[in-house]
Amino acid sequence: MTTAHDQPYGLMFGDAVAASELREGQIVVLDGHVIGVSPDPDVPGSVRVLLRRALGPPPGTDPDQRPIEVVCPPDMLFGTAAPHNIDLAPPGADS
């Protein structure tokens, strides 16, 4: 007998999608090392967060290290993670 506790619950990660193919209403998950946090000079009261990819592609390939910039309110919550038994792509130099 299957109970409610046996059923999937919460979010499930899906396939990666190119930015140009995102649809309104989709949930996006960002993965990255925080390489910078500063007030956003263009949006008063907002914070600019710079990320570099943390979860790289398969070993032997170069991970995409272009920065991701997110402008958000200072009280926006982000899930965080710590690596455990996994090799992450290095944060890389800020460009």
N, CA, C and O of each residue as an XYZ file, in Angstrom:
380
protein
N       0.847     -1.184      0.000
C       0.000      0.000      0.000
C       0.893      1.249      0.000
O       1.833      1.343      0.790
N       0.600      2.191     -0.876
C       1.367      3.425     -0.993
C       0.709      4.512     -0.153
O      -0.494      4.750     -0.256
N       1.516      5.169      0.682
C       0.990      6.260      1.496
C       1.463      7.586      0.913
O       2.299      7.617      0.010
N       0.923      8.666      1.435
C       1.314     10.002      0.972
C       2.797     10.239      1.201
O       3.425     10.981      0.446
N       3.371      9.619      2.232
C       4.796      9.798      2.531
C       5.684      9.118      1.495
O       6.859      9.465      1.375
N       5.152      8.161      0.749
C       5.927      7.450     -0.265
C       5.944      8.167     -1.608
O       6.730      7.816     -2.489
N       5.095      9.157     -1.768
C       4.965      9.859     -3.037
C       6.003     10.971     -3.160
O       6.388     11.568     -2.155
N       6.462     11.257     -4.390
C       7.398     12.381     -4.570
C       6.783     13.668     -4.048
O       5.574     13.883     -4.134
N       7.656     14.527     -3.499
C       7.191     15.787     -2.944
C       8.255     16.841     -3.175
O       9.444     16.531     -3.097
N       7.875     18.057     -3.451
C       8.820     19.160     -3.617
C       9.189     19.357     -5.070
O       8.418     19.019     -5.968
N      10.366     19.903     -5.300
C      10.827     20.181     -6.653
C      11.704     19.052     -7.164
O      12.431     18.413     -6.404
N      11.619     18.822     -8.460
C      12.489     17.844     -9.092
C      13.291     18.580    -10.153
O      12.732     19.352    -10.932
N      14.594     18.348    -10.187
C      15.420     19.000    -11.189
C      15.084     18.448    -12.570
O      14.917     17.241    -12.741
N      14.988     19.335    -13.548
C      14.728     18.939    -14.925
C      15.959     19.144    -15.778
O      17.046     19.403    -15.262
N      15.789     19.030    -17.082
C      16.900     19.231    -18.013
C      17.323     20.694    -18.043
O      16.523     21.591    -17.778
N      18.587     20.919    -18.367
C      19.072     22.283    -18.575
C      18.438     22.833    -19.846
O      18.258     22.106    -20.823
N      18.106     24.105    -19.830
C      17.440     24.755    -20.959
C      18.175     26.049    -21.276
O      18.527     26.804    -20.370
N      18.407     26.308    -22.561
C      19.040     27.562    -22.978
C      18.162     28.739    -22.562
O      16.936     28.637    -22.561
N      18.792     29.851    -22.210
C      18.056     31.037    -21.762
C      16.994     31.454    -22.776
O      15.896     31.860    -22.395
N      17.312     31.358    -24.051
C      16.362     31.780    -25.090
C      15.150     30.855    -25.189
O      14.161     31.199    -25.836
N      15.221     29.689    -24.556
C      14.116     28.727    -24.623
C      13.291     28.674    -23.338
O      12.344     27.893    -23.243
N      13.644     29.499    -22.351
C      12.876     29.516    -21.109
C      11.469     30.035    -21.367
O      11.239     30.871    -22.241
N      10.534     29.512    -20.577
C       9.138     29.949    -20.669
C       8.767     30.666    -19.372
O       9.264     30.333    -18.296
N       7.907     31.630    -19.496
C       7.415     32.337    -18.316
C       6.763     31.334    -17.376
O       5.983     30.487    -17.810
N       7.077     31.427    -16.111
C       6.508     30.525    -15.118
C       7.415     29.356    -14.768
O       7.190     28.689    -13.758
N       8.447     29.090    -15.589
C       9.379     28.019    -15.255
C      10.187     28.397    -14.023
O      10.435     29.578    -13.778
N      10.593     27.412    -13.257
C      11.466     27.627    -12.104
C      12.890     27.401    -12.576
O      13.187     26.394    -13.219
N      13.771     28.342    -12.255
C      15.167     28.270    -12.669
C      16.032     28.024    -11.434
O      15.817     28.632    -10.386
N      16.993     27.142    -11.564
C      17.941     26.843    -10.493
C      19.309     27.342    -10.924
O      19.796     26.978    -11.995
N      19.927     28.168    -10.104
C      21.269     28.667    -10.400
C      22.283     27.860     -9.614
O      22.071     27.573     -8.436
N      23.375     27.494    -10.251
C      24.462     26.875     -9.510
C      25.697     27.706     -9.755
O      26.032     28.000    -10.903
N      26.371     28.084     -8.707
C      27.567     28.878     -8.906
C      28.248     29.260     -7.616
O      27.638     29.285     -6.547
N      29.528     29.557     -7.740
C      30.299     30.123     -6.638
C      30.003     31.615     -6.612
O      30.022     32.266     -7.658
N      29.734     32.159     -5.451
C      29.551     33.601     -5.334
C      30.940     34.235     -5.442
O      31.834     33.936     -4.649
N      31.107     35.108     -6.429
C      32.392     35.779     -6.610
C      32.293     37.274     -6.346
O      33.298     37.984     -6.383
N      31.085     37.750     -6.081
C      30.930     39.158     -5.766
C      29.523     39.475     -5.300
O      28.550     38.939     -5.831
N      29.415     40.344     -4.309
C      28.132     40.844     -3.824
C      28.325     42.326     -3.564
O      29.221     42.715     -2.816
N      27.485     43.162     -4.182
C      27.621     44.602     -4.007
C      26.276     45.277     -4.241
O      25.395     44.700     -4.880
N      26.110     46.499     -3.728
C      24.899     47.249     -4.050
C      24.844     47.481     -5.561
O      25.881     47.680     -6.195
N      23.654     47.455     -6.135
C      23.525     47.707     -7.564
C      23.377     49.205     -7.787
O      22.409     49.802     -7.317
N      24.331     49.830     -8.503
C      24.269     51.275     -8.698
C      23.100     51.710     -9.587
O      22.678     52.866     -9.539
N      22.579     50.783    -10.397
C      21.491     51.130    -11.318
C      20.107     50.952    -10.712
O      19.140     51.537    -11.199
N      19.999     50.148     -9.653
C      18.702     49.872     -9.026
C      18.846     50.114     -7.526
O      19.238     49.210     -6.788
N      18.530     51.331     -7.067
C      18.687     51.650     -5.644
C      17.960     50.645     -4.747
O      16.825     50.259     -5.026
N      18.626     50.229     -3.670
C      18.043     49.277     -2.729
C      18.188     47.829     -3.153
O      17.704     46.934     -2.460
N      18.844     47.580     -4.275
C      19.033     46.214     -4.747
C      20.479     45.778     -4.589
O      21.375     46.598     -4.388
N      20.687     44.481     -4.683
C      22.005     43.877     -4.552
C      22.350     43.187     -5.862
O      21.498     42.554     -6.484
N      23.609     43.313     -6.277
C      24.108     42.619     -7.470
C      24.946     41.438     -6.989
O      25.920     41.620     -6.259
N      24.571     40.242     -7.392
C      25.293     39.025     -7.029
C      25.927     38.461     -8.294
O      25.236     38.226     -9.285
N      27.242     38.244     -8.264
C      27.956     37.642     -9.391
C      28.307     36.201     -9.040
O      28.834     35.923     -7.963
N      28.008     35.292     -9.961
C      28.253     33.866     -9.771
C      29.106     33.330    -10.904
O      29.038     33.827    -12.028
N      29.907     32.316    -10.612
C      30.590     31.519    -11.631
C      30.142     30.081    -11.416
O      29.981     29.629    -10.283
N      29.947     29.384    -12.499
C      29.442     28.023    -12.474
C      30.218     27.146    -11.495
O      31.448     27.180    -11.466
N      29.496     26.361    -10.691
C      30.127     25.480     -9.717
C      30.103     24.022    -10.173
O      31.089     23.305    -10.004
N      29.009     23.588    -10.738
C      28.897     22.200    -11.183
C      29.291     22.132    -12.644
O      28.535     22.545    -13.524
N      30.467     21.615    -12.892
C      31.000     21.573    -14.246
C      30.477     20.401    -15.047
O      29.811     19.517    -14.508
N      30.780     20.395    -16.332
C      30.422     19.265    -17.190
C      31.329     18.080    -16.870
O      32.151     18.169    -15.958
N      31.200     16.991    -17.590
C      32.009     15.802    -17.303
C      33.501     16.116    -17.279
O      33.951     17.050    -17.943
N      34.271     15.335    -16.514
C      35.718     15.546    -16.438
C      36.356     15.568    -17.831
O      35.941     14.851    -18.741
N      37.381     16.417    -17.962
C      38.087     16.509    -19.231
C      37.551     17.565    -20.161
O      38.116     17.779    -21.233
N      36.472     18.237    -19.786
C      35.924     19.319    -20.602
C      36.018     20.619    -19.818
O      36.120     20.602    -18.591
N      35.986     21.732    -20.515
C      36.081     23.035    -19.863
C      34.697     23.519    -19.463
O      33.809     23.628    -20.309
N      34.502     23.814    -18.167
C      33.202     24.359    -17.769
C      33.038     25.792    -18.256
O      34.018     26.526    -18.388
N      31.828     26.178    -18.515
C      31.504     27.544    -18.925
C      31.714     28.447    -17.717
O      30.993     28.329    -16.727
N      32.683     29.340    -17.785
C      32.996     30.195    -16.644
C      32.536     31.643    -16.834
O      32.985     32.531    -16.109
N      31.652     31.888    -17.792
C      31.123     33.247    -17.915
C      30.327     33.578    -16.658
O      29.602     32.726    -16.144
N      30.454     34.807    -16.158
C      29.735     35.153    -14.923
C      28.228     35.259    -15.160
O      27.769     35.608    -16.247
N      27.489     34.950    -14.118
C      26.038     35.130    -14.091
C      25.798     36.298    -13.148
O      26.315     36.309    -12.031
N      25.032     37.266    -13.579
C      24.731     38.428    -12.738
C      23.250     38.409    -12.390
O      22.392     38.321    -13.268
N      22.964     38.492    -11.098
C      21.586     38.521    -10.620
C      21.412     39.798     -9.820
O      22.180     40.066     -8.896
N      20.401     40.592    -10.173
C      20.066     41.795     -9.408
C      18.785     41.476     -8.655
O      17.777     41.098     -9.252
N      18.838     41.633     -7.336
C      17.712     41.200     -6.524
C      17.573     42.087     -5.285
O      18.490     42.832     -4.938
N      16.416     41.999     -4.621
C      16.268     42.728     -3.365
C      17.206     42.120     -2.319
O      17.505     40.927     -2.377
N      17.672     42.928     -1.367
C      18.641     42.433     -0.398
C      18.103     41.329      0.515
O      18.892     40.591      1.105
N      16.791     41.200      0.644
C      16.237     40.174      1.527
C      15.792     38.918      0.785
O      15.175     38.041      1.391
N      16.090     38.805     -0.523
C      15.735     37.607     -1.279
C      16.535     36.425     -0.741
O      17.727     36.556     -0.460
N      15.893     35.292     -0.599
C      16.552     34.104     -0.073
C      17.069     33.231     -1.215
O      16.400     33.055     -2.233
N      18.265     32.692     -1.027
C      18.862     31.763     -1.979
C      19.206     30.486     -1.234
O      19.752     30.540     -0.132
N      18.895     29.349     -1.817
C      19.364     28.094     -1.251
C      20.875     28.027     -1.419
O      21.405     28.481     -2.433
N      21.568     27.473     -0.447
C      23.009     27.343     -0.535
C      23.371     25.870     -0.388
O      22.554     25.061      0.052
N      24.591     25.532     -0.757
C      25.040     24.149     -0.680
C      26.520     24.114     -0.353
O      27.237     25.093     -0.559
N      26.968     22.990      0.154
C      28.385     22.753      0.406
C      28.752     21.440     -0.275
O      28.004     20.467     -0.175
N      29.888     21.396     -0.963
C      30.267     20.151     -1.648
C      30.594     19.041     -0.650
O      31.192     19.287      0.397
N      30.198     17.837     -0.987
C      30.491     16.675     -0.174
C      30.794     15.519     -1.109
O      29.906     15.022     -1.802
N      32.048     15.094     -1.129
C      32.485     13.992     -1.987
C      32.232     14.260     -3.467
O      31.851     13.359     -4.214
N      32.447     15.509     -3.884
C      32.265     15.874     -5.286
C      33.295     16.948     -5.629
O      33.597     17.813     -4.806
N      33.825     16.889     -6.836
C      34.751     17.910     -7.307
C      33.963     18.978     -8.048
O      33.205     18.683     -8.972
N      34.154     20.220     -7.631
C      33.477     21.335     -8.286
C      34.448     22.050     -9.212
O      35.662     22.002     -9.018
N      33.897     22.711    -10.216
C      34.731     23.569    -11.062
C      35.259     24.682    -10.173
O      34.547     25.142     -9.281
N      36.507     25.130    -10.398
C      37.043     26.213     -9.565
C      36.299     27.513     -9.836
O      35.788     27.716    -10.938
N      36.231     28.402     -8.834
C      35.524     29.665     -9.047
C      36.100     30.477    -10.199
O      35.352     31.182    -10.877
N      37.392     30.400    -10.440
C      37.992     31.147    -11.536
C      38.195     32.606    -11.178
O      37.695     33.090    -10.162
N      38.923     33.285    -12.012
C      39.208     34.706    -11.790
C      38.041     35.542    -12.275
O      37.406     35.220    -13.279
N      37.767     36.611    -11.560
C      36.719     37.545    -11.960
C      37.183     38.306    -13.197
O      38.303     38.815    -13.235
N      36.325     38.380    -14.200
C      36.725     39.097    -15.421
C      36.086     40.444    -15.519
O      36.321     41.170    -16.486
